[in-house]
Amino acid sequence: MSQSDLERAKTKVIVGRVGAVYGIKGWVKIQSFTEPRQNLFSYAPLYIKHQGIWQIVKLADYNEQAKQLVAQFSGYNDRESAQLLTGSELAIERQQLPKLAKNEYYWSDLEGLTVINTEGVLLGKVEYIFETGSNDVLVVKGERQYLIPFLLNQFILSVDLLHKNLQVDWDAEF
């Protein structure tokens, strides 16, 4: 991968993933990371990481089927060609994202941040985040794993995106 490819890759934000093939006409199941989940299809251009390379992919159609999203991409009109996309990530350019209000963060900005508690103990890095309904939860992995609710001014004391760390009020033994 060239230096310019590496720079462009840093500007991508993963917004979904292609799942299994759905039917015989090139449709695939889509796992969306947007809220609401249909918002994934409002972005253009949409990129797909196919065989390790980001490419623009054109959405031919999409639908909701039994509480899941399915889509068909231009040029993938049969089961065999659509199967090549299974497991591929879907992304957009960072500048396509709406601006956030103060103290709002995109999950992709929090993933990888170093987590330090109020006693100065390094707990690890944010591995990923999941939603519980009442709040998001950070999965922090270091010497052990921590599940820390993302509640600002309660457990999350500060987020420093510039220095790639966040401070938490969390006992290292909990």
C-alpha positions, 0 to 999 in steps of 0.5 A: 500500500502506498503512502497516499493510500495510507493517508486516504485510509485514515480518512475513512469511517466504517459505517457497515459490513456486508453479510451473507448473500440474500437470494439469487439476484445479487442481494446481500445482508447489510450490518449497519453501524449508523443510527438509524440503521437505514442512514448508511444508504444516505451516504454517497459515495459509499466505499467498499473494501474489496480484496484489501482495496477501497473502491466506490460502490454504487447502491442499486437498491436496498430494503428492510426484510424481517428487521434486517437490511438487504442491498444490491450494488451495481455490477453485482447482479447474481449470487456468485458475484455478490458472494465476493463481497461477503465480509467486506467493510463499508465506509464513507469519507470522514468529511461526510459525517455531520458535525457533532455537538460538544461532548458528542463523539463518533465511536470510531474516534473513541476506539483505540484511545488510551484509558487512564483512571483518576489514580493514574493507572493505565487500564488499556485501550478502547477495543470497541463499543456497544450499545445497551439501550440505556447507554453505550459501553466501552470495552477496554482491554489491557492486562484485563478487560473492563466494561465502562459505561460511557456516561460523561461526568460520571464515569468518563471524566474527559476525552482528549482526541488530540492526545488519544486518551480518556480519563475515567473514574473507574477502579482498576480492581473492578 
